[in-house]
Amino acid sequence: MAVTRTGPLLAVLGAGLFLVAVDATVLHVALPDLVRQLRPGAAAQVWIVAIYPLTAAPLLLPAGTLGDRFGRRRVLVTGYAVFGVASLACALAPGVPALLAARAALGVGGALIMPVTMALLRQLFPDRRRRRTAIAVCSGIAGTGSVFGPVLGGLLVQAWGWRATFLVNPPVILAAVVAALRWLPRSPRGGEPWDALSAVLAAGGVLGLAFAVGPSGGGFAAGAAGCVLLGLFVRRQRRAEAPLLDLTLFGRPGVPGAAAGVLLVMSTLVGLGLLLAQYLQVVLGLSPVAAAERLLLVLGASAVGSVVAPRLLDRFGNTRVRTAGFALAAASLAIPAAGGLPSPWWLGGALVGSGLGMALAVTSSTDTLLSAAPADRAGGAAAVEKTGYELGAGLGTTAFGSLAAAVYAAHLVVPPGVPDAVHRLALAGPAQAEAASHGLAQAAELLAAARAACTASVQAAAAVAGGLFTLATLVSLDRGRIGRYTIRSALARLRGRRLRRDPRASRGRSTAGASGGSPAAVRRCGPGTPSTPR
């Protein structure tokens, strides 16, 4: 189903993606104000941020296939409605339990919106060149939303408080519902039945993995239960005549690497974004707006990456562009890991480079996943991509948050004479140390120690993220055989130049080929070995 109204369609689809991405990071800057009002504990603080992506991740695959079965426009509008109502509930939450429940409902709405939106791109833009442009636009919108979340949060918190960060959603959602009903075409219902049992197994499996890495410390039991349920899901898909997810998708070139790339990029973007927002405010003493302005560098770089990605994909292919994105992100993250955090120039360069590299990696990964599936089953492929997106956001929040908390506690040197209650509160984090230091004689020493420990924790998290991107670069080079292909191509071009310069070598090689090949070629090809290069 080709379309001509590209602008209105991308505006409708991008609005939902933007809000879903914003709500994954909007509390990064707003969290200190929320903590002062609701006073959640250390674990509750992590849950308030992480419950949104960890609720969405298990529901993405069922929601994506729901769109394939019952109509994508219908599921998308339902997701918009759930998201808008949940946003109001978050803004009006009287305490931590109500806020957690409302944030979980936001995750349900986001799970209905994201995979259906990407599946609609596959349906509405069958031409791959136009689809790559549409994917780049929507990926850029989603990445911009993730980075713009702290910016928006800082502006709203400074003006009206943390509750205002949720009140911006309902008006936009209402406009998106009206525009979707007007501009989006009805998609036909799928003829195959929707396998509810497979949906439950998939959701339960991903939920188990999410809780295994979550802030509650589900650990081995939750992870083992998740693996068992996913194993049963895979077994059922292999035997089903109409599987919920076509597992042959993962056997196609580039698909596993693309899914892993989305997971890695989102875990780093969200996890490190939260830590950097706190570092800029607590250690450097910036206001929420000033801290958000620093993070705008990532937004700008992501936008540039989304603009140039389609041309790069057309020229170099998905694997090379994704590998280049991994390498650029790894090099950029080495700057804060090596001690460049205090310098605005070094930190700015790191933010720009990492934003550009991650945008290239996400755009190429999304195009690989959506192009691997036929249009009528694009919901499943989009759900795989968005599961990596949301699971990565939750994993980044919990894993990098736990790592930073451990490094912070290990490096915090509390001055002597500090009361035990203040000591325990200071160990919970730099913001808590700042709040607990009021009125103490050792306030200046405690704040200096907390800031030094916070800096060490952010450096450690950046080092781990950079190491993961370096590993992803090496794996992508090996899987894509880019290094060998590049060397082989360079040698071939060099031989071509020599042949053009020396016609006698060309005639000699032709003669050798006519007589059965050169002796070296005969020696390389043993008995039964084909002489055709692999």
C-alpha positions, 0 to 999 in steps of 0.5 A: 500500500503506497502513500503520497501524503508522506508528511501528515503520515510521518507527523501522526506516527512520529507524535506517538513515538516522540511522547513514548520516548520522552516519557522514558527519560523525562524523569531524569532531571525531574527526579530530584524534585520528585524525591523532595516531594514524595520521598521515595527510598533508593529502590523506589526511585529506580523503580519509578524510572524503570517500571515504564520500560520494564512493563512495556518490554514484555507486551511489545511482541503481543501488541505488535502481532495484535496489529497484524491480526486486528488492524494496526490503526485500531491498535494504535488509537487504543494505545494513544488513549491508554497513554493519555489517561495514564499520563493524567494519572501520573500527574495526579498521583498522591504517592509513590504506589499510585505513581508506580501503577500509573507509570506501569499503565504508561508502559502498556500504552507505549507497548501498543503504540511502538511496534504498530507504528513501525509496522505501519512504516513497512506497510505504507512505504513498500519502496525500500528507498522511501522506507529508509527515509521514513525509518530515519525520520521516525528513528530520529524522532524517537532518539530526539524524544529520548534526549529531549526528555531531560530538556523538557523535564528541566524546563517544566520542573523549573517552572511548575514542578515534576507533575507538569512533565506528564501534563504535556502528553494528553493534548498531544495525544488527543491531536494524534488520535484525531489525525490518525483517524483522519489520515491513516488508512484502515489496514485489513485484518489478518486471516490467521488466528491470534495465538493467545497462549504464545502471547502469554508465554512471550510476555512472561518470558520477557517479564522474567528477564526484565525482573532478573535485571530489575531493581528488585533483584529478581536474580536467578529465579526470575531469569530461569523462569523467563528462560523456561517460558521463552523456551516453551514459546520457541517450541510452540512457534516451531510447531505452529502452522501460523506462528505468532513470530516467524523464527526464520526471521532470526536466521536472515543475515544481519537480523541478530546483530540488528536486534542486539544493536538496538538493545545496546544503544538504548541501554547506553542512551537511557542508562548513561543519560540518567547518570549524566543528568544527575552528575551535571546537577549534583557535581557541577551544580547546574540547574535542571535547565542548564543540565538539559542544555548540555544534553541537547548536544546528543539531540543535535547529533542524533538529528544529524545522524538520522538525516545522513543515514539513508544516503549512507545506507544506500551507499555502504549497506546496513552492516557497514553503517551499523559497525561505523556507528558502534565504533564512533560511539565506543571512541566517544565514550572513551573520553568520559571514561578517561577523565574528560567529564569536568571539561565542557569541551571534552564532554561536549565532544563525547556527547556529539560523537556518541549521539551521532554513532548511536543514531547511525546504529539504530537507523541501520538496525531498524531498517534491517529488521523491518526489511527482513519480514514481509509487509503482512507480518511486519508487526512481529519484526517491529515488535522485536525491534521495540522489545530491544528498545524498551528492554534496553531502556529498562536494562540500562536504567537498572544495570548502569544504575546498579553499577554506578551505585556500587562504585559510588558506595565503594568510593564514598569516604564519609568524614569522621564525626558524621551521624550514622543516619546521615552516613546511611543516607549519604550512601544512597546517592549524591542527591541524598548526600546533598540533602543530608548535609544541611546543618552539619559541621562536616557539610563541605567535606561530605559534599566533596566526597559525594561529588568525587564518588559520583564522578568515579561512578559515571566514569566507570559506567562510561568505561563499561559502555565503551567496552560493550560498544568496542566488543559490538564493533569487533563482532560486527566486523567478524560477522560481516567480514568487513575487514577481509572484504575491504582488504580483498577489495583494496588488493583487487583494485591494486592488481587492476591498476598494475594490469592497466599499467602493464599490458604484458602482465594482463596477456600473461594472466589471460594465457595462464587462465586459458591453459588451466590456471597458474601453478600457484592457483593449481597448488592452492586448489587441492583434489576436490577443491573448487577454484571459485573464490568464496 
